[in-house]
Amino acid sequence: MSDSEPPVVHSTHPPDPLDTLLQQKFIEDLTQQSGRLDDFAKQLFTLELAIPGAYATVLKLIAGKDAVLNSPYWWSPFMLWGVALITTLISLFPFSYTVDRTSMRNQPQQGQTALSIEGFYEKNARDKRRALWIASLCFFLGVIIAAGLLF
C-alpha cells in the first residue's frame, strides 16, 4: 500500500434485530424437526395398527359369514401395512451418528465420518423423513389395494 492511498475503513454496527430473530427461529426449527417427525410417526403408527383391524371388520360386514377374499393378491395390503409398520418403528428408534462436538457447521471432509452439530440435526431429520415417506407410501398403497380388493 502506498502513501497516496487512503486507508480502508470498515464500519460496524450491531446486527439487525430482525436478522437475529430469523437466525434464532431457523436454529429452533432445525433442532425441533426430529421431534415433529417423531410426533408424526406416533400418529402414523396408531393409524397403521387400527386400519388392518378395521379392514377385517369391514370385510366381515360386507361378506357376512363367508368373508373370504378370492383374489390371489389378498396378502398384498397386509404386506404393505407390515412394511409401513416396520419402517415407522425404525424412524422412531434413534439412529447412531458420529458427531464432532467441537464443530458447529463444518461438513465432513472426504474420508471423515464425523458430522458437525448442524449436520447431525439435518441428517437425523433427513433419515427420519425418508423412513416416514416410505412408511406413508406403503400404508396408503395398502389402503388403496385393500379397497380395490373389497369392491
N, C-alpha and C positions, 0 to 999 in steps of 0.2 A: 504494500500500500504506500503510495507516495504521499508527500506532504500536501499536495494540492487537492487530494480527495477528502471530502468531509467524512467523518466517522459515521458508521451506520448506527442509528438509534432505533432500538426495538421498544415499542410501547407495550405495556402490560396492563391488564385490567382484570378484575375478578370475573369468574365465569358467570354467564347469564343465568338467572335463577331457573328459567325455563329449560335451558340445556342441562342443568344439574338435575332437575326433576325428571326429565326424559331419560337421562342416563340411569337414575335410580330405579325408575319404573322398568326399564329394559332389564336391569340386573335382577329385579324381583321376578319379572316374568320368566326369565331364563332359569332361575332357580326353582320356580314353582311348577314348571312344565311337568316334571316327573310326578308330582303329587296329583295334578289334574288328570294325567293319563292313568294313574292308579285308581282314581275315583271312577273314571270311565270303565276301566277293566272290571271293577267290582260290580258295576251295574250290568255290564255285558255278561259277566259270569252268572249273575242271578237270572238273567233272561235266558241264557243258554241252558240252565238247569230246568227252567219252567216249561219251555217250549216243547221238548220231546214228550213230556207228560201230557200237555195239552193236546198235542198231536194224537197221541194214543187215545185220549178221551174222545176227541172229535171223530176219529176213525171208528171207534166203538159206537158212537151215537149215529153216525151215518150208515154204517154197515149192519148194525144190530149184532145179533148173536154170532153171526158168521163173519166177523170182522177179519178178513184176510185180504191182503194186497196180492193181486195176481201178477203184478209186474215183476219181471226179473230184476228190476232195479230198486226194489223196496228197501234195500240196505243203504242206498246212497245218501239219503238225508241224514241217517244216523251216523254214517262215516264222517260226513262233513261237520255235523254237530260235535262229534268226538274230536276232530282236528281243531275245531274252533275252541272247544273247552280246554284242550291241552295247550294251545297257543296262548290263550288268555291267562292260564296259570303260569306259563313261562314268563309272560310280561309282568306278572305280579311279584315274582321272586326276584331279588336283587341280582343284577349282573355284576361280575367281578372285573374291575379295571385296575390297571396300574396307573397311579396318579402321582405326578411330581408336585408335591405340596408347595414348592418354592416358586413355581411358575404359574402366573395368573392367566396369561393369554398365549404364550408361545405354543405353537403346534409342534408335535414331534418331528424331528429331522429324520431323514431316511436312516433306518437302522435302529431308531429309538422306538420304544414301545410305550413309554410313559406319556400320559395325557396331561395337559395343563388343567387347572381347575375349571376354567371356562370350557375347555374341550371335553372334560368329564361330563358336565351338565348337558352339553349338546349331544354327545354320543349316547348317553344314557336315555335321553328323551327320544333320539332318533331310533334306537333299538327297540324301545317300548312301542313307539309309534308304528314301526314296521311289523312287530308281532301283532299289534291290535288291528292293523289293516288286514292282515291275513286272517285273523280270527273273525273279524266282521264280515269279510267277503265269504268265508266258508259258511258262517252261520246263516247269512241271508240267502246264499245259494241253496243251502239245505232247506230253508223255509220255502223257497220258490219250487224246488223239486218236490218237496212233500205235498205242497198244494196241488201241483200237477198230477201227482200220483192219486190223489183223492178224487179228482174230477175227470 
